[in-house]
Amino acid sequence: MPALLPPPRTGPPLLTPRRLTREEDGERLHALLWCPGPGWRTASSAVLGGGVGERAWVLNAQVAHGYRRTDPARHLADLAGAAGARGPGVGLMTAADVSAPGSGRDGGAEAVVTAGVSVRGWAASPGEGATGAAAPGTINIVAALPVALSDAALVNAVMTATEAKVQALLEAGLDCSGTPTDAVCVAARVPGVDSEVHSFAGPRSQWGARLARAVHRAVLAALPTAR
């Protein structure tokens, strides 16, 4: 007899980023700012607020092609502060247009993705890696889960989101594992006194499976080939 899984959780959306617009470097640029407030932990590869820790906001900012600033973390913090974000946060950047992100939702897991794939390739490249600061990232994934995860599960969730991204790219007919400067941010609730802390977020765990499906849908929706 097949195991009975609990019904998917439903409710109001977790990821409701605010759309921002600014003039910079002679261009009209966009950004997405999600401000859930306190009570969230993130695991991220972002240039600002990366690693694992409590964060109050996530900014995904478009920057001009040929970005030359050498202080991207300060730049992102200034943009978030100007938009009213307070406390520690996560800042991602991309040269891709973020005004029409792809989104995905599955059983309470949510993802918002921005994607530009003009420069792409496979992770295991025969060439040597470049040194110095990376160029603006192209595929940025922001995902949220309405449950608490252990540190290990948060890292596992980043892996799951990345695997789902690659699956979507291949299904879209793109012969690559991503772009050289992709970034990811996964948010989960801060553990409460009596709340359950999930120890697994792999693609066959309850919340990892939901995360994977949400990211997969969001990446497919974000790819320029899908529009």
N, C-alpha and C positions, 0 to 999 in steps of 0.2 A: 504494500500500500504506500503511495507516495507521501512524503512528508508534507504536512500542512504548514505553509508559511504565513506569518501574520499579514493582514491586509496592508497595502501601501498606505502610508500616511499622506493625508491631504491637508490643505489649509492655505492661508494666504502665501503669496510668493515670498521667498527669502531674499532673492537677488533682484532688487529694483533700483538699478543704478540711475543716477541723475545725469542727464546729458548736458555737457558744458561746451561752450564755443569761445575761442579767443583768436586774436590776430597776433601772429608772431613770425618773425623772419620773413615778412612779406606774404604770409600765407594765412588762410582761414583754417584753423586747426580745431579738432574736436577732442573731447575726453569723456570718460564715463567714471562717475564717482559713486561708490556704494558706501553709505555711512550707517551700518547697523548699530553702532554704539558699542558700549562695553558688553562683556560676556561672550566674546569670541576669541578663539585661538586660530592661528593660521600657520601653515607650512608653505613656504614659498621660495622660489629661486629669484625673486625680484631684486632689482638693484637697490631699492629702498625698502627696509623692513623685511628683508629676506630671513630665512631660517625659521625656527619655531618659536612662537610667542604670542601673547595677547595683543590684538590689534583692533582698532576702532573703526577703521575705514580702509577702502581699497580704491586706488586711482589707476585707471588705464588710460594713459595720455598719448595722443598722436603728436609726433614731432615732425619737423620738416625733413625732407629727404636731404641727405648730406649733413646730418646733425653733427655739429662740431664742438659742442660744449663738453668740458672735461669734468663737470660737477653734476652729473645727472641726478644723483640722490638729492642734492640741494634744490635743483630745478623742480623735481617732482614734489618735494615738500612745500616749496613756495606755491606751486599751482594748487595743491590741496588746501593749504592754509588760506589762500585767496578765495577759495570756494566755500570756506567755512568749516572745513574739517578740523577736528581738534583731537589731541592725544596721539599716541603712536599709530602708524598706519603702514600700508604696503603701497608701493608705487611701481607700476610697470610702464614701459614706453614702447612705442612701435611707430614705424613709418607708414603703416597701413591706415586706411581710413577706419575710424572706430564709430562712425555715426550710425551704422546699420549692423550691429552685432548679431551673431547667431545665438539662439538660446535653446536650452533643452531642460526638461524636467521629468523626473521619474520617481514616484513614490516618496516625494519629499526632498530628494536630491536635486540640486539645480546647478546649471552651468551657463555662463555667458562667455562667448568666445569672439575674438576679433582675429581676422586672418588675412594675410597677404602672402602669396606663395611664389612671387616672381623670382626669388632667390631661394632655392631649396636643394636638398640632397639627402644623403644617407649619413647616419651618425658615424658609422665606421668608415671614414674616408681614408684613402691611401696617403693623402697629403698630410703634412705637419700642421698642427694647430697654430693659429696666430696668437701672438702675445699682445698684451695691452687691453684696453677697454673694448668691449664688444659693441658693434653697431646696434642701433635700435632693433628690438625684437620684432618678429613678424606675426607669429601665432601666439596670442596670449590667452590663457585659460584661467578664468576665475570660477571656482565652484564652491558650493556651500552645502553642508549637511546639518540637519536640525538636531544632531545628537553629539554627545561628547566622545572623543577618540583619545586613546593613549598616544604618547609621542610616537611609538612605533607604528601605530595604525595611521597616524597622520602622514608619516613618510610613505607607508604603504598606499595611502590614498593618492599621493602624488604619482607614484608608479602606475597605479590603475588609470588615472586620468591620462597619463602619457601614452599608455598602451591603447586606450580608446581613441586618442588622437591619431595614432599611426593607423589603426584599423580604418578610421574614417577616411584618411588620406588615400589609402590603397583602394578602398571601395569607390572613391571618387575618380579613380583612374590616374592618380598622381604617383609617379614612381619615386617616392621619397619617404623618409621617416619624419621630416619636418624641415624647418629652416635652421640656419646656424645659431640663431639667437632667440629661439622660443623661450617663453617664460610661463610659469604656472603658479597659481595660488589656490590652495584648498583651505576653506574655513570650516571649523566645527565649533560646537558650543564648549564653553569652559565647564569642566566638571563641577556639578553641584554637590552638596552634602549627601543627598540621597539619590542622585542620578546615576544611571548605569553608564559605565565607561566602556566603550567597545574596543576590543583589543585587536580586531582584524578589519582591514578595508581592502583586501584583495578582490579580484573580479568575481570570485565565487562566494564571497561573504555577503551577508544581507545588504549592508550599506555600500560596500564596494561595487556590487552588481548594479545597484541603482545609480551610483556615481558614474560608472562606466557608460551606462545607457544615456544618461543626461549629457555627458561630455561628447559622446559619439554623435548624438543628434545636433548638439550645438556646433560642433566643428563642421559637420556637413552643411548646416544652414549658413555658416559664416564664410565658407569658401566662395571666392568670386565665381567659380564655375557653376555654383548652385543658384546664382541670381540671373 
